[in-house]
């Protein structure tokens, strides 16, 4: 089963939404690196449900506990094991769903594949798992401190931000819903209140800008930088699309219009290639967007079937996000950190001096 992420820097995770705890083991971290556990916890807190009014009422403390691989505040080079306790689970909320396939959920596919499926909070398919990725990424980020990663919400429902409407993406976590435009953000909040009252949900998109990349991150042929990022992002719950910056524009253009010419400093005068050539970073900024469908747990009546194939109707209760996109911003950051740190370690094998 695929519960491991990365090549040299490998994160193996475990746990279910309503199990005793979730956690992971990160291997490949070099020894002697000072770990800022307060910064790691700060990044974890950005994913918490309490960040906005439209996330699940399930409010876990999400305090990270470290079990190995750290001594006197530094990495030892041994596997770093961590865990987070599940303290506020309410498994009884799912008792009426144990024999029913919820529309657009993983119930059907997981049950058909594994038979013994933990339906409580979607078990291993729950977005609770993404907390492990945020922790792993926050640890991995200590390998690449000079690389700047700026994720932000660029769309919720039909509200989207154009490039000239962005206010301060470097501090997107300080904005309500991590949507860096205060005026439009207020409109989104009003609309989300209406959706919430209608017992419905919304999807959206998260964009990310990566600055100060060295030249050389990315491996030929099957671990190109863009493919590694795309694979990571498409593993996020409800993710339905990944798009590099300028992808649509360049696909509709001539080569003479979008080729990036070099100057004497080995920088490109334009950046139509989104900072990647041949799957390898060229030192220019990288931008991408991830698109998410609405959360499938809605309170409206829906038709479905039982495990025996009998027709039935359900109204899903319990604790669910109206829009999970704002909470996923921290997840996008964590996965980006994991990908770039792993590729940085791989690049060191080629004796390339990055910094």
C-alpha positions in Angstrom: 0.0 0.0 0.0 1.2 3.5 -0.8 1.8 5.3 2.5 5.3 6.6 1.8 6.3 9.8 0.1 9.7 10.8 -1.4 12.9 9.3 -2.6 15.8 10.2 -0.3 13.7 12.2 2.2 10.9 9.7 2.9 7.8 10.3 4.9 5.8 7.3 6.0 2.4 8.0 7.7 -0.1 6.1 9.7 -3.5 6.5 11.4 -7.2 7.1 10.8 -9.5 10.0 11.4 -11.1 8.4 14.4 -8.2 6.3 15.6 -6.2 7.0 18.8 -3.7 9.1 17.0 -2.1 9.8 13.6 1.6 10.3 12.9 4.6 9.6 10.7 8.3 8.7 10.4 10.5 11.0 8.4 13.8 9.3 7.3 16.7 10.9 5.4 17.1 14.1 7.4 20.8 14.8 7.8 22.2 15.0 11.4 23.1 18.3 13.2 20.2 20.4 11.9 18.6 22.7 14.5 14.9 22.2 14.5 12.6 25.0 15.4 9.7 23.1 16.9 7.8 26.3 17.6 7.8 27.2 13.9 6.7 23.6 13.0 3.8 24.0 15.5 2.9 27.4 14.0 2.6 25.8 10.5 0.5 23.0 12.0 -1.8 25.5 13.6 -2.5 27.2 10.2 -4.3 24.0 9.2 -6.5 23.8 12.3 -10.3 24.0 12.0 -10.5 27.1 14.2 -9.0 29.3 11.6 -12.3 30.3 10.1 -16.1 30.1 10.6 -16.7 27.8 7.7 -14.5 24.8 8.7 -15.5 21.7 10.6 -16.4 22.3 14.3 -14.0 19.4 15.1 -11.3 21.5 17.0 -8.3 19.3 17.8 -5.4 20.8 19.7 -3.0 19.2 17.2 0.0 19.3 19.5 2.9 17.5 17.8 4.8 15.0 20.0 8.3 13.8 18.8 9.5 10.3 19.7 12.9 9.9 18.1 15.5 11.4 15.8 16.0 14.6 17.8 18.4 15.2 20.6 19.2 18.6 22.3 17.1 20.3 19.6 19.1 18.9 16.7 18.4 16.1 14.2 20.5 13.0 14.9 20.3 11.5 11.4 18.0 8.8 12.7 14.3 8.5 11.7 12.2 11.3 13.2 9.0 9.8 14.6 6.1 12.1 15.5 2.4 11.8 16.4 -0.7 13.8 17.2 -3.5 12.6 19.4 -7.1 12.5 18.2 -8.9 13.9 21.2 -12.3 15.1 20.0 -13.5 12.4 17.7 -17.3 11.6 17.7 -17.5 8.3 16.0 -21.2 7.9 16.8 -21.9 10.6 14.2 -21.2 7.9 11.6 -23.2 5.0 13.0 -26.1 5.6 10.5 -23.7 5.6 7.6 -21.8 2.4 8.2 -23.8 0.4 5.6 -24.3 3.2 3.1 -22.1 4.5 0.2 -22.1 8.3 0.5 -22.2 10.1 -2.9 -18.8 11.2 -4.2 -17.0 9.8 -1.1 -14.3 7.1 -1.0 -16.7 4.7 0.8 -17.5 2.7 -2.3 -13.9 2.3 -3.7 -12.3 1.7 -0.3 -14.9 -0.9 0.7 -14.6 -2.7 -2.6 -10.8 -2.7 -2.5 -10.2 -3.5 1.2 -13.5 -5.0 2.4 -12.7 -4.2 6.1 -13.2 -0.4 5.7 -13.1 2.1 8.6 -16.1 4.3 7.8 -15.7 6.6 10.8 -14.8 10.0 9.5 -13.7 8.3 6.2 -10.9 6.5 8.1 -7.6 6.7 6.2 -9.3 8.7 3.4 -10.0 11.5 5.8 -8.3 14.9 5.3 -7.1 14.4 8.9 -4.2 12.5 7.2 -3.0 15.8 5.7 -1.8 16.9 9.1 1.0 14.4 8.8 2.1 16.0 5.5 2.2 19.5 7.1 4.4 18.3 9.9 6.7 16.4 7.6 7.0 19.4 5.3 7.7 21.8 8.2 10.5 19.6 9.3 11.9 19.2 5.8 11.8 23.0 5.3 14.8 23.3 7.6 16.9 21.9 4.7 15.9 24.7 2.3 15.6 27.8 4.4 16.4 30.2 1.6 13.6 29.0 -0.7 10.5 31.1 -0.3 7.1 29.4 -0.6 4.0 31.6 -0.8 0.6 29.7 -1.1 -2.7 31.5 -1.0 -6.4 31.0 -1.8 -7.0 32.3 -5.4 -10.5 31.1 -5.8 -13.6 30.1 -3.8 -16.6 29.1 -5.7 -17.0 31.6 -8.5 -15.0 34.3 -6.7 -11.4 34.4 -8.1 -8.5 36.7 -7.8 -6.7 38.1 -10.9 -3.1 38.9 -10.7 -3.7 42.7 -10.4 -6.1 42.1 -7.5 -3.6 40.4 -5.2 -2.6 42.4 -2.2 0.1 40.6 -0.2 0.7 37.0 -1.0 3.7 36.9 1.3 1.4 37.3 4.2 -1.6 35.4 2.9 -2.1 33.5 6.2 -2.9 36.8 7.8 -6.0 37.3 5.6 -9.4 35.9 6.4 -9.7 32.6 4.5 -6.1 33.2 3.3 -7.7 35.1 0.4 -5.3 38.1 -0.2 -7.9 40.7 -1.1 -9.8 42.2 1.8 -12.7 43.7 -0.2 -13.4 40.5 -2.2 -12.7 38.4 0.9 -15.7 40.1 2.6 -17.9 39.2 -0.4 -16.7 35.6 -0.2 -17.5 35.4 3.6 -21.0 36.6 2.9 -21.5 34.1 0.1 -20.1 31.2 2.3 -22.7 32.1 5.0 -25.4 31.6 2.4 -24.0 28.3 1.3 -23.7 27.2 4.9 -27.3 28.1 5.6 -28.3 26.0 2.6 -26.4 23.0 4.0 -24.1 23.0 0.9 -20.4 23.2 0.2 -18.0 25.0 -2.1 -14.7 24.2 -3.8 -12.0 26.5 -5.1 -8.3 26.8 -5.9 -5.0 27.5 -4.2 -2.1 29.1 -6.0 1.5 29.0 -5.0 4.6 31.1 -5.9 8.1 29.8 -5.2 10.9 32.3 -5.1 14.7 32.1 -4.7 15.1 28.6 -6.1 18.6 27.4 -7.0 19.3 26.1 -10.5 19.2 22.3 -10.6 16.2 21.0 -8.7 14.4 18.2 -10.6 15.5 14.8 -12.0 15.3 13.3 -15.4 13.2 11.6 -16.6 10.5 10.5 -14.3 11.0 12.8 -11.3 10.9 16.2 -13.1 10.2 19.1 -10.8 6.8 19.8 -12.3 5.7 16.1 -12.2 6.9 15.8 -8.6 4.8 18.9 -7.6 1.8 17.7 -9.6 1.9 14.2 -8.1 2.1 15.7 -4.6 -0.7 18.2 -5.1 -3.0 15.7 -6.8 -2.7 13.5 -3.7 -4.5 16.1 -1.6 -8.1 15.2 -0.7 -10.6 16.6 -3.2 -7.9 17.9 -5.6 -9.0 17.7 -9.2 -6.5 19.7 -11.2 -3.0 21.0 -11.3 -1.8 23.8 -13.6 1.6 25.4 -14.0 1.6 29.2 -14.4 1.2 30.3 -18.0 0.3 26.8 -19.1 -2.9 27.8 -20.9 -1.4 30.9 -22.4 1.7 29.1 -23.8 -0.4 26.3 -25.2 -2.3 28.9 -27.3 0.8 30.7 -28.5 3.6 30.5 -31.0 7.1 29.5 -30.0 8.4 32.9 -31.0 6.0 34.5 -28.6 6.8 32.4 -25.5 10.4 31.3 -25.8 12.4 32.7 -22.8 15.6 34.5 -23.9 18.6 34.6 -21.6 20.5 37.7 -20.5 24.2 37.9 -19.5 23.4 36.9 -15.9 21.8 33.6 -17.0 18.4 34.9 -16.1 15.5 34.8 -18.6 14.0 38.0 -19.7 10.5 36.5 -19.5 9.2 33.5 -17.5 6.7 31.7 -19.8 8.4 28.4 -18.8 7.3 28.9 -15.2 10.9 28.5 -13.9 11.3 25.0 -15.2 13.3 23.8 -18.2 13.6 20.1 -19.0 12.0 19.3 -15.6 14.8 21.2 -13.8 14.6 24.5 -12.0 16.3 27.4 -13.9 16.4 29.8 -11.0 13.3 31.8 -12.0 10.1 31.9 -9.9 7.7 28.9 -10.1 4.0 29.3 -10.0 1.2 26.7 -10.0 -2.5 26.4 -9.1 -4.3 23.4 -7.6 -8.1 23.1 -8.1 -10.4 21.4 -5.5 -13.9 20.1 -5.8 -16.5 20.9 -3.0 -16.5 18.7 0.1 -18.8 15.8 -0.5 -20.4 15.8 2.9 -23.5 18.0 2.5 -26.7 18.2 4.6 -29.1 18.1 1.7 -31.1 14.9 0.9 -29.2 12.7 -1.5 -30.1 9.4 -3.2 -27.6 6.5 -2.8 -27.5 2.7 -2.1 -26.5 0.4 0.7 -23.8 -2.1 0.6 -26.4 -4.6 -0.6 -27.4 -2.4 -3.4 -30.7 -1.2 -1.9 -31.8 2.3 -2.7 -31.9 4.8 0.1 -31.8 8.5 0.9 -29.4 10.2 3.3 -28.8 13.6 4.8 -25.2 13.8 6.1 -24.8 15.4 9.6 -21.8 15.5 11.7 -18.9 18.0 11.6 -17.8 19.1 8.1 -16.2 22.0 6.3 -18.3 24.3 4.2 -15.2 25.1 2.2 -11.9 23.2 3.0 -9.8 25.2 0.6 -8.5 27.7 3.2 -7.3 24.9 5.5 -5.6 23.2 2.5 -3.2 26.2 2.0 -1.0 24.8 4.8 -1.2 21.4 3.1 0.0 22.8 -0.2 2.9 24.5 1.6 3.9 21.3 3.5 3.9 19.2 0.3 5.9 21.8 -1.6 8.4 21.8 1.2 8.7 18.0 1.1 9.1 17.9 -2.7 11.7 20.6 -2.8 13.7 19.3 0.1 13.8 15.8 -1.4 14.9 17.2 -4.7 17.6 19.3 -3.0 19.0 16.1 -1.4 18.9 14.3 -4.7 20.7 17.2 -6.3 23.5 17.0 -3.8 24.2 13.5 -5.1 25.3 15.2 -8.3 27.9 17.3 -6.4 26.1 20.4 -7.4 26.8 23.3 -5.1 23.5 25.1 -4.6 24.3 27.6 -1.8 
